[in-house]
Amino acid sequence: MLFHIDVADGDIITRDDDGLEFFDLNEACAAAVSLLPEIAREALHGPRRRAAMMQAQERYIAALVRDEAGHVLFRTRLRLDMEWPKKPEL
């Protein structure tokens, strides 16, 4: 079965126009979930990207599985929270 996996990394959305063949929806959903850690690792490469990421307090990376008609059948999201604690007062 043909499914499309779109990726949203912050404000950047990458749309899968070609699609991929999967045995069924469960296999496509598993592929979407396993894609998120890979995208998160790529987001940390390069000093500029890492510096920009560290300026944020949170970051979302999401993957959406669509059917051929464009209906979203599954959504998964990875959230990274960053907190800079205040220094303790002496």
Buried (B, 14 or more C-beta within 10 A) or exposed (E): EEBBBBBBBEEEEEEBEEBBEBEEBEBBBBBBEEBBEEBBEEBEEEEEEEEEBEEEEEBEBBBBBBBEEEEEBBBBEBEBEEEEEEEEEE
